């Protein structure tokens, strides 16, 4: 009888392990599906066109405007494109959860991946100017909600934090940039660079954020 109880316990643990592995596989499949869906409407991420290899314009022709922002996590670059040409590129840094890949939840420190747009230009923010990214979209929200979590919000392309900003008192982001991923999930560049990007980019401009 005692041996029978032990066998029951062993079988119970084995079943729990199998269930746990199954749950992990389901979550992994959901994450992969969500990541793939986010990239469905991108031009440069899906086709693996290297923005850095595109013909670069020395100046912006009359009547041209920046019509797409492409962010490459692999190259740690942000590209400004116009009519299929490269106009400018910048070294950028990302969230402290960079190696997690695509952002899924609030406070995970990861940066989103997929197609978004410039939702708002913020001349005054906690950072030296910012372009608000349209994260989270409906897919981001539903994916997080299915796991009982929040997708988070307030993803920006921004400059350095303003003096005295809470959470940044003990380190100098300017000294770490761009080698260290120091943001909360945003895409960061220098103040001089964000000034330039801010002046060139309009609200509603598409943003492609390509995965590692």
Secondary structure, 3 states (H helix, E strand, C coil): CHHHHHHHHHHHHHHHHHHHHHHHHHHHHHHHHHHHHHCCCCCCCCCCCCHHHCCECCCCCCCCCCCEEEEECCCCEEEEEECCEEEEEEECECECCHHHCECCCCCCCCECCEEEEEEEEECCCCECCEEEECCCCHHHHHHHHCCCCCCCCCCEEECCECCCCCCCCCCCHHHHCCCCCCECCCEECCHHHHHHHHHHCCCCCEEEEECC
